[in-house]
Amino acid sequence: MNSKTKQLIQKYSKAPQLLRAKASTFNEEELQFKPSPNKWSIKEIIIHLADSEVNAFLRYRTIIAEPTNDTFVVDEWKWSQELKYQNQPLDHYLNLFESLRSITVHQLQLCEESDWDKYVIHKDFGKITLKMWLELYVDHFEQHMNQIERTSKIEY
C-alpha cells in the first residue's frame, strides 16, 4: 500500500472522533436549527453522514467481494425526510458511524495491492475503484464538516 493510500486511511479513521467532538459543541436547539426548509440542520447532516456510511460500507465490501457489479444510489433528501432525521437519537448515529468506520479501516488495512483497482459501477459516477471510493468518502466527510461549520454560523 502506498503512502498516499495510508494517509487517506488515516484521515478516514479519524472522522468519528472529529464528528463526535464537533457534535458535542452544540446544544439541542443548535442541532435542530434549519437555515431554511430545504436545508439540513446540523443534526440532519450528522445523521446523513451515518446513513451515508452504511451505504459506503456496503459499497466497499461489494468492490472487494463482488467487483464489477452495479451499486445502488439513494435519494439523500428523501432519506432525511422519510426517516425523520430530526426525531432520531443523535448518539445512536454517532455510534453507528464510529462502528462502521472502525470495521472498514480494519478491512482496508487487510487489502492487497490488487484490491485497490477493483471497482463497482455507479449510475452517476461510473466506474468507482476502491481507491476512488476511499477518496470520495474522505472528501464527502470534509464537505459535510464544512457544511456543519457554515450552518453553525447562521443566526437564528
N, C-alpha and C positions, 0 to 999 in steps of 0.2 A: 504494500500500500504506500503510495507516495505521500510526501509531506503535506501537500495541499489537501488531500483527502483526509489525512489525520487531523488537520486544523479544522476542516469542516465538521468532522465528527465531534471534535472538542466543543466547537460553538453549539452544535446541535444538542450536545449533552448538558450544556449549562442553561438552556432555555427554561426548564421547570423552576429552577431556583430564582431566575430573574423574574419570571412571571409571578410567582408567589410573593416575592418581595415587593413588586410593583402593586399587586392587588392589595396587599396589606396597608398601603398608604392611603386608601380611600375608605370613607365611611359608606354606609348603605345608600344614602341619598346620592352621593357622588357616583357610586357604582351604577345606580339605576337611571341617572340623568341621560336623556336622549337629546342631542343637539337639535334634532328635527325628527318628524315622524318617519322619514325614510332613511335615517341614520341609526347605527347601532349605539347602544350605551356601552360603557366600559365593561359591564358585566356580560353583555351580549358578545362583545369582542372576545373576551376570555373564554366563554363557553364555545364560541365558534372555533377558537384555537384547539380546544379539546376535541370537538367533533371532527375537525379537520385532521387531527392526529389519529383518530380512529380510521379515517379514510386513508391516511398516509401509511398507517400500519398495515392495512390490507394490501395497498399498492406495492410497497417494497417487498412484502412477502410473496406476492404474485410475481414480481420481477425476478426474484431469486428462484422460486419453486416452479413457476409456470410461465417462463418468459415467452414473449411474442403475443400473448393474449391481449384482448381489448380490456381496458379498465373502465370503470364507471365514472360518471360525472354527476355531481349533486347540485341542486339549486340552493345555495347558501342562505339566501334571504328567506326562502320558503322554510328551510330547516329552522331558522331562528324564530320565525313566526309560529309555525305549526307545532314546534316542540316547546314553545313558550319559554324561551331562554330567560326572560325577565323573572320568571317564577321558579327558577331552578336553584337548588342549593349550590352556591359557588364552590364551596370546598370540595364537593364530590368531583367536580370537573377539574379542579386543580390537581387532585389526587389521580384522576384518570390520566391527565396529561403527563404527569410525572411518571406513572407506572409504564405507560406505553413508550415514552422516551427511553426509559431505563432498559426495557426489553429490547428495543430497537438498537440502542447503542451497543449492547452486548452482541446482538446478531451482526451488526455492521463490522464489528471488530473480528468476527469469525470469517468474514467474506474473503474469498480467494480473489486473486487479481482478475480472473476471467469473469467473476460475478459482476464487476463494475461496468461491463459492457452489455450485460443482459438488459432487456427492455420490455415495456408494455406499450400498447398503442392507446393514446388518449384522444378522444374525438376532437378536442380543441387544440391540443398542443402537438399531436402526432406522436412520434417515437420518443419515449422517455426512458433513458438508460438509468441504471441505479445511481450513477454519479450525478446525472442531471436531477434525479429525484432528490438527492441529498441537497444539492444547491438550491433547488426550488423551495424546499421546506425550511432551510436556514433563512432564505430571503423572505419567505412568507411570514415567519415569526417576527423578523425585524420590521417588516412593513406594519404588522399589527401592533407591535410595541410602539412604533411611531404614531400610529392612529390613536392608541390609548393616551399617549402624551398630548397630542393635539386636542383630543376630546376633554382631557382634564383641565385644559387651559381656557375652555369656553365658559364664559359667565352664564350662570343660570339663575 
